């Protein structure tokens, strides 16, 4: 096992009816900025429950935070915070809204000239942030229980990440019933997103960390079991609860303790979103299977473990090593398709001629040595994209 | 899944050489009370590393915290805190020292007349506590990453628990190399303690919480694999690291999210320690197998799951349901014996005539309706003890 630090002070309020408890966890005298996205929370009852729970607190609304939240939009929220002397942010929505709140929380108190520096320095220059909490409506990114955020600057076509010890949500409310009305596309995307988060922290090389491996495998197996049920029976409480907790546990720092991490799939995926506007999960579903095929030798030991423990492909019964690895990768890809997320570039009308600009974008963002051993070169990324056509 | 709250702000610093990082996490101007037990830390290098890391900070020592820390001893530490205007506690040792620090942290700032009220009210009357951290030398209780504590008042022969949101360690340093020199008895006890902690949160009835179940099973399987290796090869780093992380994860609140909990075995065990002075883990190793046998019907579904997933006892291959359940309980008991922890009352010279006083003690402490369904009556506790002879 590798040395590690673990720290995660976010309070989770999980279950049916928990939005009412905002009254206990938002400071009684808070001046709240209520941040949300496109307005779906006005149709599914979440908005009304939040407003009721906040009671007599001063509430200012900031709406229109887009998927892949933009620096341009978020800087408008920073202005609203300053003009209204807001002292608490409440993000109501999915990972994009929560990621946005993290940036606004840090940018509102940033002491440098230009908050864009937060992204350029990946958050290392954050010394304080406004307190904030979240009400999660879309299980997927794990942002509700971590300190990371991804922000896109439209004018530069740049999608960049930052994190900071000051950017953990104070609390997050997770009510599975609030996910019943999600579009199926978002349900599928969410399960794929959580699945690939686990894989980025698990599918590397063995370091004798059996607890972390078994936790990761437990999340993967649960996502495989519960994901399709959520598409078939949208109002099954336990299924929604299990998916929601999987997505949170997939990226709250617990399963990455003491193990190497990859994240090459995410870095290539970010360029696909920036240049072609694909959903984040779509990019992961495209890149991961090819990444595993191209990097089969580097990941052989963990791929065999994954084949056996997650997909029950066993030595002596299910073919030789390469057959079992290939079958496990195939089943992974099938699972993404089963969740309604297409896994080829051609499914999104992206052609071979689109690959060189994607590789150039990786180069421009200095993504030239990716993966757990920093040996995923631009040439390997190009091969991965070509195999994904 | 049941509704739940999760909150755990303790920072973990894990790995070889991490004691030096005390310099980063203990406030630079702290007046530190260094709390420890019998002095083993003076022989294994831990004390010297801690003192070196604390540098020029003011350090007062408080030694002699016993296993099953006593109210009487801890109140002396409270006096030292007040006399020396201590503002930070550093517990260096196992669960007893850390539990002791939690009590001292709360008692030093307690506003009532008599800090014994903290135990009488189970911590609900704690409104603040001194900040404290720990350096863990004995993986077992999980106290390094939770807010619970058990304190014994010798004069009353009472062993009582409390917890409070104010009693999480600010940080805990976990260096597996510092466990190399532990007596084998403590290694065995530690693995059994962690194992039973998991069982208390897992072995109840199904509530469709597959993530929590798989996490619990992952911890149990890892303890079964790694425990005996630690006895055979005391200086295997990975084995020690895996045991240490298992023990912490076993009781930091993660695996109990959204599931029922039992704890009847612990309550009966506490009386065995209070009246007969047994090690905590010895009491658990005695009580758990009998508890599972007596409560087989109430726990049938989870016992079958446990038999299959933890002990690989399968339908169609390993006998009928009752055979598999009995075999799983037998293997559990064998594991405790393998770890050097005896599992019968008679191994500790406790006789049938000692049982009525134990049952009376349970009654005096109002432990008359234990377990996940509060249906473990005094009569059932008596049967469990009789089966343990």
Interface residues (C-beta under 8 A of the other chain):
Chain A: X1 X2 X3 X4 X5 X6 X7 X8 X9 X10 X11 X12 X13 X14 X15 X16 X17 X18 X208 X209 X210 X211 X213 X214 X215 X217 X218 X219 X221 X222 X225 X226 X238 X241 X242 X245 X246 X249 X254 X257 X258
Chain B: X1 X2 X3 X4 X5 X6 X7 X8 X9 X10 X11 X12 X13 X14 X15 X16 X17 X18 X208 X209 X210 X211 X213 X214 X215 X217 X218 X219 X221 X222 X225 X226 X238 X241 X242 X245 X246 X249 X254 X257 X258
